[in-house]
Amino acid sequence: MASPGKLLIMLGSLLLVAGLLLTYGPRLPFRTGRLPGDFVWRGRSATVYFPLGTCLLLSVLFSLLSLCFRRR
């Protein structure tokens, strides 16, 4: 289990990144959820959205972040 100090640092980092994305997100050259590999199927009565590219990007970012905090 992580110490309370490391846990607070991780939570603060996540809040900082979320705040930066909300503040500067519209100015980025890409839109989260509209990356290559995100699939949208539109029918007459339903729309199916499958954000595969966004999921892969977030998985890589969270894996790198967890690697940084696991090293002692």
PDB file of N, CA, C and O in Angstrom:
ATOM      1  N   MET A   1       0.844  -1.179   0.000  1.00  0.00           N
ATOM      2  CA  MET A   1       0.000   0.000   0.000  1.00  0.00           C
ATOM      3  C   MET A   1       0.889   1.243   0.000  1.00  0.00           C
ATOM      4  O   MET A   1       1.904   1.294   0.695  1.00  0.00           O
ATOM      5  N   ALA A   2       0.497   2.230  -0.780  1.00  0.00           N
ATOM      6  CA  ALA A   2       1.269   3.467  -0.876  1.00  0.00           C
ATOM      7  C   ALA A   2       1.107   4.286   0.398  1.00  0.00           C
ATOM      8  O   ALA A   2       0.071   4.242   1.061  1.00  0.00           O
ATOM      9  N   SER A   3       2.131   5.014   0.715  1.00  0.00           N
ATOM     10  CA  SER A   3       2.056   5.870   1.893  1.00  0.00           C
ATOM     11  C   SER A   3       1.088   7.015   1.613  1.00  0.00           C
ATOM     12  O   SER A   3       0.845   7.347   0.453  1.00  0.00           O
ATOM     13  N   PRO A   4       0.539   7.618   2.652  1.00  0.00           N
ATOM     14  CA  PRO A   4      -0.410   8.714   2.444  1.00  0.00           C
ATOM     15  C   PRO A   4       0.185   9.881   1.654  1.00  0.00           C
ATOM     16  O   PRO A   4      -0.524  10.544   0.897  1.00  0.00           O
ATOM     17  N   GLY A   5       1.473  10.130   1.826  1.00  0.00           N
ATOM     18  CA  GLY A   5       2.120  11.215   1.095  1.00  0.00           C
ATOM     19  C   GLY A   5       2.139  10.955  -0.407  1.00  0.00           C
ATOM     20  O   GLY A   5       1.825  11.839  -1.203  1.00  0.00           O
ATOM     21  N   LYS A   6       2.514   9.723  -0.789  1.00  0.00           N
ATOM     22  CA  LYS A   6       2.536   9.373  -2.211  1.00  0.00           C
ATOM     23  C   LYS A   6       1.130   9.385  -2.804  1.00  0.00           C
ATOM     24  O   LYS A   6       0.929   9.802  -3.944  1.00  0.00           O
ATOM     25  N   LEU A   7       0.178   8.930  -2.028  1.00  0.00           N
ATOM     26  CA  LEU A   7      -1.210   8.921  -2.494  1.00  0.00           C
ATOM     27  C   LEU A   7      -1.702  10.344  -2.747  1.00  0.00           C
ATOM     28  O   LEU A   7      -2.375  10.599  -3.746  1.00  0.00           O
ATOM     29  N   LEU A   8      -1.376  11.260  -1.858  1.00  0.00           N
ATOM     30  CA  LEU A   8      -1.772  12.662  -2.055  1.00  0.00           C
ATOM     31  C   LEU A   8      -1.079  13.276  -3.269  1.00  0.00           C
ATOM     32  O   LEU A   8      -1.685  14.065  -3.994  1.00  0.00           O
ATOM     33  N   ILE A   9       0.181  12.920  -3.495  1.00  0.00           N
ATOM     34  CA  ILE A   9       0.897  13.424  -4.670  1.00  0.00           C
ATOM     35  C   ILE A   9       0.245  12.902  -5.942  1.00  0.00           C
ATOM     36  O   ILE A   9       0.070  13.658  -6.898  1.00  0.00           O
ATOM     37  N   MET A  10      -0.118  11.623  -5.971  1.00  0.00           N
ATOM     38  CA  MET A  10      -0.759  11.048  -7.157  1.00  0.00           C
ATOM     39  C   MET A  10      -2.117  11.692  -7.404  1.00  0.00           C
ATOM     40  O   MET A  10      -2.442  12.032  -8.541  1.00  0.00           O
ATOM     41  N   LEU A  11      -2.906  11.861  -6.359  1.00  0.00           N
ATOM     42  CA  LEU A  11      -4.221  12.492  -6.523  1.00  0.00           C
ATOM     43  C   LEU A  11      -4.082  13.948  -6.975  1.00  0.00           C
ATOM     44  O   LEU A  11      -4.848  14.418  -7.816  1.00  0.00           O
ATOM     45  N   GLY A  12      -3.117  14.643  -6.421  1.00  0.00           N
ATOM     46  CA  GLY A  12      -2.878  16.027  -6.832  1.00  0.00           C
ATOM     47  C   GLY A  12      -2.434  16.116  -8.280  1.00  0.00           C
ATOM     48  O   GLY A  12      -2.842  17.024  -9.004  1.00  0.00           O
ATOM     49  N   SER A  13      -1.596  15.174  -8.706  1.00  0.00           N
ATOM     50  CA  SER A  13      -1.141  15.156 -10.094  1.00  0.00           C
ATOM     51  C   SER A  13      -2.304  14.899 -11.040  1.00  0.00           C
ATOM     52  O   SER A  13      -2.415  15.541 -12.084  1.00  0.00           O
ATOM     53  N   LEU A  14      -3.170  13.961 -10.675  1.00  0.00           N
ATOM     54  CA  LEU A  14      -4.333  13.676 -11.511  1.00  0.00           C
ATOM     55  C   LEU A  14      -5.272  14.873 -11.589  1.00  0.00           C
ATOM     56  O   LEU A  14      -5.811  15.171 -12.655  1.00  0.00           O
ATOM     57  N   LEU A  15      -5.471  15.555 -10.472  1.00  0.00           N
ATOM     58  CA  LEU A  15      -6.316  16.750 -10.482  1.00  0.00           C
ATOM     59  C   LEU A  15      -5.697  17.865 -11.317  1.00  0.00           C
ATOM     60  O   LEU A  15      -6.410  18.596 -12.005  1.00  0.00           O
ATOM     61  N   LEU A  16      -4.380  17.997 -11.259  1.00  0.00           N
ATOM     62  CA  LEU A  16      -3.693  19.006 -12.060  1.00  0.00           C
ATOM     63  C   LEU A  16      -3.862  18.720 -13.550  1.00  0.00           C
ATOM     64  O   LEU A  16      -4.174  19.622 -14.328  1.00  0.00           O
ATOM     65  N   VAL A  17      -3.657  17.473 -13.941  1.00  0.00           N
ATOM     66  CA  VAL A  17      -3.806  17.104 -15.351  1.00  0.00           C
ATOM     67  C   VAL A  17      -5.250  17.295 -15.806  1.00  0.00           C
ATOM     68  O   VAL A  17      -5.488  17.798 -16.904  1.00  0.00           O
ATOM     69  N   ALA A  18      -6.207  16.904 -14.984  1.00  0.00           N
ATOM     70  CA  ALA A  18      -7.615  17.085 -15.342  1.00  0.00           C
ATOM     71  C   ALA A  18      -7.952  18.570 -15.473  1.00  0.00           C
ATOM     72  O   ALA A  18      -8.682  18.957 -16.386  1.00  0.00           O
ATOM     73  N   GLY A  19      -7.437  19.393 -14.586  1.00  0.00           N
ATOM     74  CA  GLY A  19      -7.678  20.833 -14.665  1.00  0.00           C
ATOM     75  C   GLY A  19      -7.059  21.455 -15.900  1.00  0.00           C
ATOM     76  O   GLY A  19      -7.667  22.315 -16.539  1.00  0.00           O
ATOM     77  N   LEU A  20      -5.839  21.020 -16.242  1.00  0.00           N
ATOM     78  CA  LEU A  20      -5.198  21.538 -17.452  1.00  0.00           C
ATOM     79  C   LEU A  20      -5.958  21.126 -18.708  1.00  0.00           C
ATOM     80  O   LEU A  20      -6.103  21.921 -19.636  1.00  0.00           O
ATOM     81  N   LEU A  21      -6.442  19.886 -18.738  1.00  0.00           N
ATOM     82  CA  LEU A  21      -7.217  19.439 -19.900  1.00  0.00           C
ATOM     83  C   LEU A  21      -8.527  20.210 -20.031  1.00  0.00           C
ATOM     84  O   LEU A  21      -8.945  20.544 -21.139  1.00  0.00           O
ATOM     85  N   LEU A  22      -9.169  20.490 -18.913  1.00  0.00           N
ATOM     86  CA  LEU A  22     -10.410  21.252 -18.976  1.00  0.00           C
ATOM     87  C   LEU A  22     -10.167  22.699 -19.385  1.00  0.00           C
ATOM     88  O   LEU A  22     -10.979  23.292 -20.096  1.00  0.00           O
ATOM     89  N   THR A  23      -9.059  23.264 -18.940  1.00  0.00           N
ATOM     90  CA  THR A  23      -8.755  24.654 -19.246  1.00  0.00           C
ATOM     91  C   THR A  23      -8.245  24.830 -20.671  1.00  0.00           C
ATOM     92  O   THR A  23      -8.717  25.700 -21.403  1.00  0.00           O
ATOM     93  N   TYR A  24      -7.275  23.998 -21.063  1.00  0.00           N
ATOM     94  CA  TYR A  24      -6.619  24.174 -22.355  1.00  0.00           C
ATOM     95  C   TYR A  24      -7.031  23.132 -23.390  1.00  0.00           C
ATOM     96  O   TYR A  24      -6.473  23.107 -24.487  1.00  0.00           O
ATOM     97  N   GLY A  25      -7.985  22.282 -23.067  1.00  0.00           N
ATOM     98  CA  GLY A  25      -8.419  21.226 -23.976  1.00  0.00           C
ATOM     99  C   GLY A  25      -8.893  21.710 -25.335  1.00  0.00           C
ATOM    100  O   GLY A  25      -8.513  21.124 -26.349  1.00  0.00           O
ATOM    101  N   PRO A  26      -9.713  22.762 -25.397  1.00  0.00           N
ATOM    102  CA  PRO A  26     -10.178  23.219 -26.710  1.00  0.00           C
ATOM    103  C   PRO A  26      -9.059  23.757 -27.597  1.00  0.00           C
ATOM    104  O   PRO A  26      -9.237  23.831 -28.813  1.00  0.00           O
ATOM    105  N   ARG A  27      -7.941  24.124 -27.045  1.00  0.00           N
ATOM    106  CA  ARG A  27      -6.827  24.671 -27.835  1.00  0.00           C
ATOM    107  C   ARG A  27      -5.876  23.593 -28.348  1.00  0.00           C
ATOM    108  O   ARG A  27      -5.003  23.882 -29.167  1.00  0.00           O
ATOM    109  N   LEU A  28      -6.032  22.360 -27.883  1.00  0.00           N
ATOM    110  CA  LEU A  28      -5.154  21.282 -28.317  1.00  0.00           C
ATOM    111  C   LEU A  28      -5.425  20.931 -29.778  1.00  0.00           C
ATOM    112  O   LEU A  28      -6.547  21.101 -30.256  1.00  0.00           O
ATOM    113  N   PRO A  29      -4.405  20.441 -30.496  1.00  0.00           N
ATOM    114  CA  PRO A  29      -4.614  20.090 -31.903  1.00  0.00           C
ATOM    115  C   PRO A  29      -5.455  18.832 -32.090  1.00  0.00           C
ATOM    116  O   PRO A  29      -5.842  18.523 -33.217  1.00  0.00           O
ATOM    117  N   PHE A  30      -5.745  18.104 -31.026  1.00  0.00           N
ATOM    118  CA  PHE A  30      -6.602  16.917 -31.112  1.00  0.00           C
ATOM    119  C   PHE A  30      -7.664  17.021 -30.029  1.00  0.00           C
ATOM    120  O   PHE A  30      -7.482  17.709 -29.025  1.00  0.00           O
ATOM    121  N   ARG A  31      -8.755  16.343 -30.243  1.00  0.00           N
ATOM    122  CA  ARG A  31      -9.833  16.322 -29.261  1.00  0.00           C
ATOM    123  C   ARG A  31      -9.888  14.934 -28.630  1.00  0.00           C
ATOM    124  O   ARG A  31      -9.910  13.926 -29.336  1.00  0.00           O
ATOM    125  N   THR A  32      -9.909  14.889 -27.330  1.00  0.00           N
ATOM    126  CA  THR A  32     -10.042  13.614 -26.655  1.00  0.00           C
ATOM    127  C   THR A  32     -11.419  13.049 -26.994  1.00  0.00           C
ATOM    128  O   THR A  32     -12.430  13.739 -26.860  1.00  0.00           O
ATOM    129  N   GLY A  33     -11.451  11.811 -27.426  1.00  0.00           N
ATOM    130  CA  GLY A  33     -12.706  11.208 -27.859  1.00  0.00           C
ATOM    131  C   GLY A  33     -12.910  11.301 -29.354  1.00  0.00           C
ATOM    132  O   GLY A  33     -13.863  10.727 -29.881  1.00  0.00           O
ATOM    133  N   ARG A  34     -12.047  12.005 -30.045  1.00  0.00           N
ATOM    134  CA  ARG A  34     -12.129  12.116 -31.502  1.00  0.00           C
ATOM    135  C   ARG A  34     -10.783  11.778 -32.134  1.00  0.00           C
ATOM    136  O   ARG A  34     -10.415  12.336 -33.168  1.00  0.00           O
ATOM    137  N   LEU A  35     -10.065  10.877 -31.515  1.00  0.00           N
ATOM    138  CA  LEU A  35      -8.764  10.475 -32.016  1.00  0.00           C
ATOM    139  C   LEU A  35      -8.928   9.438 -33.126  1.00  0.00           C
ATOM    140  O   LEU A  35      -9.983   8.816 -33.247  1.00  0.00           O
ATOM    141  N   PRO A  36      -7.879   9.252 -33.941  1.00  0.00           N
ATOM    142  CA  PRO A  36      -7.944   8.155 -34.910  1.00  0.00           C
ATOM    143  C   PRO A  36      -8.092   6.833 -34.164  1.00  0.00           C
ATOM    144  O   PRO A  36      -7.398   6.592 -33.176  1.00  0.00           O
ATOM    145  N   GLY A  37      -8.967   6.007 -34.621  1.00  0.00           N
ATOM    146  CA  GLY A  37      -9.232   4.742 -33.941  1.00  0.00           C
ATOM    147  C   GLY A  37     -10.486   4.788 -33.096  1.00  0.00           C
ATOM    148  O   GLY A  37     -10.902   3.754 -32.574  1.00  0.00           O
ATOM    149  N   ASP A  38     -11.104   5.947 -32.942  1.00  0.00           N
ATOM    150  CA  ASP A  38     -12.392   6.057 -32.255  1.00  0.00           C
ATOM    151  C   ASP A  38     -13.488   5.851 -33.293  1.00  0.00           C
ATOM    152  O   ASP A  38     -13.547   6.560 -34.297  1.00  0.00           O
ATOM    153  N   PHE A  39     -14.343   4.885 -33.045  1.00  0.00           N
ATOM    154  CA  PHE A  39     -15.351   4.506 -34.027  1.00  0.00           C
ATOM    155  C   PHE A  39     -16.726   5.007 -33.617  1.00  0.00           C
ATOM    156  O   PHE A  39     -17.102   4.942 -32.446  1.00  0.00           O
ATOM    157  N   VAL A  40     -17.471   5.509 -34.594  1.00  0.00           N
ATOM    158  CA  VAL A  40     -18.841   5.958 -34.371  1.00  0.00           C
ATOM    159  C   VAL A  40     -19.714   5.362 -35.468  1.00  0.00           C
ATOM    160  O   VAL A  40     -19.448   5.546 -36.656  1.00  0.00           O
ATOM    161  N   TRP A  41     -20.751   4.650 -35.061  1.00  0.00           N
ATOM    162  CA  TRP A  41     -21.733   4.136 -35.999  1.00  0.00           C
ATOM    163  C   TRP A  41     -23.055   4.823 -35.713  1.00  0.00           C
ATOM    164  O   TRP A  41     -23.564   4.773 -34.594  1.00  0.00           O
ATOM    165  N   ARG A  42     -23.604   5.463 -36.729  1.00  0.00           N
ATOM    166  CA  ARG A  42     -24.879   6.169 -36.576  1.00  0.00           C
ATOM    167  C   ARG A  42     -25.954   5.442 -37.376  1.00  0.00           C
ATOM    168  O   ARG A  42     -25.816   5.235 -38.581  1.00  0.00           O
ATOM    169  N   GLY A  43     -26.997   5.070 -36.704  1.00  0.00           N
ATOM    170  CA  GLY A  43     -28.137   4.422 -37.348  1.00  0.00           C
ATOM    171  C   GLY A  43     -29.324   5.371 -37.343  1.00  0.00           C
ATOM    172  O   GLY A  43     -29.198   6.548 -37.003  1.00  0.00           O
ATOM    173  N   ARG A  44     -30.451   4.853 -37.716  1.00  0.00           N
ATOM    174  CA  ARG A  44     -31.662   5.700 -37.728  1.00  0.00           C
ATOM    175  C   ARG A  44     -32.101   6.070 -36.317  1.00  0.00           C
ATOM    176  O   ARG A  44     -32.505   7.205 -36.061  1.00  0.00           O
ATOM    177  N   SER A  45     -32.020   5.115 -35.415  1.00  0.00           N
ATOM    178  CA  SER A  45     -32.555   5.377 -34.077  1.00  0.00           C
ATOM    179  C   SER A  45     -31.508   5.274 -32.967  1.00  0.00           C
ATOM    180  O   SER A  45     -31.837   5.453 -31.794  1.00  0.00           O
ATOM    181  N   ALA A  46     -30.250   4.987 -33.319  1.00  0.00           N
ATOM    182  CA  ALA A  46     -29.236   4.824 -32.279  1.00  0.00           C
ATOM    183  C   ALA A  46     -27.864   5.211 -32.814  1.00  0.00           C
ATOM    184  O   ALA A  46     -27.605   5.149 -34.016  1.00  0.00           O
ATOM    185  N   THR A  47     -27.005   5.605 -31.908  1.00  0.00           N
ATOM    186  CA  THR A  47     -25.613   5.887 -32.217  1.00  0.00           C
ATOM    187  C   THR A  47     -24.743   5.071 -31.272  1.00  0.00           C
ATOM    188  O   THR A  47     -24.948   5.081 -30.058  1.00  0.00           O
ATOM    189  N   VAL A  48     -23.775   4.368 -31.838  1.00  0.00           N
ATOM    190  CA  VAL A  48     -22.848   3.568 -31.036  1.00  0.00           C
ATOM    191  C   VAL A  48     -21.476   4.212 -31.145  1.00  0.00           C
ATOM    192  O   VAL A  48     -20.984   4.469 -32.244  1.00  0.00           O
ATOM    193  N   TYR A  49     -20.868   4.468 -30.007  1.00  0.00           N
ATOM    194  CA  TYR A  49     -19.569   5.125 -29.958  1.00  0.00           C
ATOM    195  C   TYR A  49     -18.596   4.200 -29.247  1.00  0.00           C
ATOM    196  O   TYR A  49     -18.859   3.763 -28.126  1.00  0.00           O
ATOM    197  N   PHE A  50     -17.464   3.896 -29.896  1.00  0.00           N
ATOM    198  CA  PHE A  50     -16.450   3.018 -29.324  1.00  0.00           C
ATOM    199  C   PHE A  50     -15.102   3.723 -29.382  1.00  0.00           C
ATOM    200  O   PHE A  50     -14.461   3.731 -30.433  1.00  0.00           O
ATOM    201  N   PRO A  51     -14.651   4.324 -28.259  1.00  0.00           N
ATOM    202  CA  PRO A  51     -13.415   5.126 -28.252  1.00  0.00           C
ATOM    203  C   PRO A  51     -12.152   4.284 -28.068  1.00  0.00           C
ATOM    204  O   PRO A  51     -11.481   4.396 -27.043  1.00  0.00           O
ATOM    205  N   LEU A  52     -11.828   3.454 -29.036  1.00  0.00           N
ATOM    206  CA  LEU A  52     -10.677   2.564 -28.931  1.00  0.00           C
ATOM    207  C   LEU A  52      -9.357   3.341 -28.859  1.00  0.00           C
ATOM    208  O   LEU A  52      -8.510   3.031 -28.021  1.00  0.00           O
ATOM    209  N   GLY A  53      -9.173   4.340 -29.717  1.00  0.00           N
ATOM    210  CA  GLY A  53      -7.933   5.125 -29.712  1.00  0.00           C
ATOM    211  C   GLY A  53      -7.739   5.877 -28.404  1.00  0.00           C
ATOM    212  O   GLY A  53      -6.631   5.928 -27.871  1.00  0.00           O
ATOM    213  N   THR A  54      -8.808   6.458 -27.890  1.00  0.00           N
ATOM    214  CA  THR A  54      -8.729   7.185 -26.619  1.00  0.00           C
ATOM    215  C   THR A  54      -8.410   6.231 -25.468  1.00  0.00           C
ATOM    216  O   THR A  54      -7.620   6.568 -24.586  1.00  0.00           O
ATOM    217  N   CYS A  55      -9.013   5.054 -25.471  1.00  0.00           N
ATOM    218  CA  CYS A  55      -8.741   4.074 -24.411  1.00  0.00           C
ATOM    219  C   CYS A  55      -7.288   3.626 -24.437  1.00  0.00           C
ATOM    220  O   CYS A  55      -6.659   3.497 -23.387  1.00  0.00           O
ATOM    221  N   LEU A  56      -6.751   3.389 -25.632  1.00  0.00           N
ATOM    222  CA  LEU A  56      -5.351   2.978 -25.731  1.00  0.00           C
ATOM    223  C   LEU A  56      -4.409   4.076 -25.249  1.00  0.00           C
ATOM    224  O   LEU A  56      -3.442   3.798 -24.540  1.00  0.00           O
ATOM    225  N   LEU A  57      -4.686   5.316 -25.629  1.00  0.00           N
ATOM    226  CA  LEU A  57      -3.852   6.434 -25.192  1.00  0.00           C
ATOM    227  C   LEU A  57      -3.896   6.592 -23.674  1.00  0.00           C
ATOM    228  O   LEU A  57      -2.852   6.761 -23.042  1.00  0.00           O
ATOM    229  N   LEU A  58      -5.069   6.541 -23.090  1.00  0.00           N
ATOM    230  CA  LEU A  58      -5.187   6.668 -21.637  1.00  0.00           C
ATOM    231  C   LEU A  58      -4.523   5.496 -20.918  1.00  0.00           C
ATOM    232  O   LEU A  58      -3.928   5.685 -19.857  1.00  0.00           O
ATOM    233  N   SER A  59      -4.614   4.309 -21.470  1.00  0.00           N
ATOM    234  CA  SER A  59      -3.967   3.148 -20.870  1.00  0.00           C
ATOM    235  C   SER A  59      -2.456   3.322 -20.834  1.00  0.00           C
ATOM    236  O   SER A  59      -1.821   3.029 -19.821  1.00  0.00           O
ATOM    237  N   VAL A  60      -1.878   3.795 -21.925  1.00  0.00           N
ATOM    238  CA  VAL A  60      -0.430   4.017 -21.964  1.00  0.00           C
ATOM    239  C   VAL A  60      -0.027   5.099 -20.966  1.00  0.00           C
ATOM    240  O   VAL A  60       0.962   4.942 -20.249  1.00  0.00           O
ATOM    241  N   LEU A  61      -0.781   6.191 -20.913  1.00  0.00           N
ATOM    242  CA  LEU A  61      -0.449   7.281 -19.993  1.00  0.00           C
ATOM    243  C   LEU A  61      -0.538   6.838 -18.536  1.00  0.00           C
ATOM    244  O   LEU A  61       0.344   7.153 -17.737  1.00  0.00           O
ATOM    245  N   PHE A  62      -1.600   6.107 -18.184  1.00  0.00           N
ATOM    246  CA  PHE A  62      -1.739   5.650 -16.801  1.00  0.00           C
ATOM    247  C   PHE A  62      -0.696   4.596 -16.453  1.00  0.00           C
ATOM    248  O   PHE A  62      -0.244   4.534 -15.310  1.00  0.00           O
ATOM    249  N   SER A  63      -0.309   3.771 -17.413  1.00  0.00           N
ATOM    250  CA  SER A  63       0.746   2.785 -17.155  1.00  0.00           C
ATOM    251  C   SER A  63       2.072   3.479 -16.881  1.00  0.00           C
ATOM    252  O   SER A  63       2.797   3.093 -15.963  1.00  0.00           O
ATOM    253  N   LEU A  64       2.391   4.492 -17.664  1.00  0.00           N
ATOM    254  CA  LEU A  64       3.629   5.237 -17.436  1.00  0.00           C
ATOM    255  C   LEU A  64       3.596   5.961 -16.098  1.00  0.00           C
ATOM    256  O   LEU A  64       4.599   6.000 -15.385  1.00  0.00           O
ATOM    257  N   LEU A  65       2.453   6.530 -15.759  1.00  0.00           N
ATOM    258  CA  LEU A  65       2.320   7.219 -14.477  1.00  0.00           C
ATOM    259  C   LEU A  65       2.484   6.248 -13.320  1.00  0.00           C
ATOM    260  O   LEU A  65       3.149   6.572 -12.336  1.00  0.00           O
ATOM    261  N   SER A  66       1.893   5.068 -13.416  1.00  0.00           N
ATOM    262  CA  SER A  66       2.022   4.102 -12.325  1.00  0.00           C
ATOM    263  C   SER A  66       3.452   3.575 -12.224  1.00  0.00           C
ATOM    264  O   SER A  66       3.923   3.289 -11.124  1.00  0.00           O
ATOM    265  N   LEU A  67       4.146   3.444 -13.347  1.00  0.00           N
ATOM    266  CA  LEU A  67       5.553   3.034 -13.296  1.00  0.00           C
ATOM    267  C   LEU A  67       6.409   4.069 -12.575  1.00  0.00           C
ATOM    268  O   LEU A  67       7.325   3.717 -11.831  1.00  0.00           O
ATOM    269  N   CYS A  68       6.111   5.328 -12.796  1.00  0.00           N
ATOM    270  CA  CYS A  68       6.882   6.388 -12.140  1.00  0.00           C
ATOM    271  C   CYS A  68       6.714   6.354 -10.626  1.00  0.00           C
ATOM    272  O   CYS A  68       7.660   6.640  -9.892  1.00  0.00           O
ATOM    273  N   PHE A  69       5.525   6.008 -10.157  1.00  0.00           N
ATOM    274  CA  PHE A  69       5.280   6.022  -8.720  1.00  0.00           C
ATOM    275  C   PHE A  69       5.593   4.688  -8.052  1.00  0.00           C
ATOM    276  O   PHE A  69       5.684   4.634  -6.825  1.00  0.00           O
ATOM    277  N   ARG A  70       5.760   3.621  -8.809  1.00  0.00           N
ATOM    278  CA  ARG A  70       6.106   2.335  -8.216  1.00  0.00           C
ATOM    279  C   ARG A  70       7.573   2.212  -7.895  1.00  0.00           C
ATOM    280  O   ARG A  70       7.948   1.497  -6.966  1.00  0.00           O
ATOM    281  N   ARG A  71       8.409   2.896  -8.645  1.00  0.00           N
ATOM    282  CA  ARG A  71       9.850   2.785  -8.404  1.00  0.00           C
ATOM    283  C   ARG A  71      10.193   3.386  -7.063  1.00  0.00           C
ATOM    284  O   ARG A  71       9.664   4.430  -6.682  1.00  0.00           O
ATOM    285  N   ARG A  72      11.082   2.722  -6.352  1.00  0.00           N
ATOM    286  CA  ARG A  72      11.412   3.219  -5.024  1.00  0.00           C
ATOM    287  C   ARG A  72      12.788   3.768  -4.992  1.00  0.00           C
ATOM    288  O   ARG A  72      13.242   4.235  -3.947  1.00  0.00           O
TER     289      ARG A  72
END
